[in-house]
């Protein structure tokens, strides 16, 4: 019994010490998505969806919930954000080729159609991010229009 108590005390001590460490926060400027918004011109209903369901993980600006202050939860959230930005980052839209932008929208359509985005683990605590069929259709329709725009833009040789 003494051994179990010592192990539990050690684990508690490690947990407390871990609270003083955490990953860097994704606290860039929200206005960095302005280029993306201007270029893709989402309608107002899609802008709201992007704000509620996408920007936290797919831009350089994240609104963190209170539980992000708890280690190891903060590392788990940082992993989600870093992975999301790796695949689709609205903050660094400028400078991408038309081909790359078109491909990102192709992936966006696939993920939203398959209901793989937003992640279920995100919608557990962000119920406003859970997309209805109408919202899914609005995002997909907008994304297809953006892809159409990119398909007629001249591409560098």
Buried (B, 14 or more C-beta within 10 A) or exposed (E): EEEEEEEEEEEEEEEEEBEEEBBEEBEBEBEBBBBBBEBBEBEEEBBBBBBBBBBBBBBBBBEBEEEBEBBEEBBEBBEBBEEBBEEBBBBBBEEBEBEEBBBBBBBBBEBBBEEEBBBEEBBEEBEEBBBEEEBBEBBBEBBEBBBEBBEEEEEEE
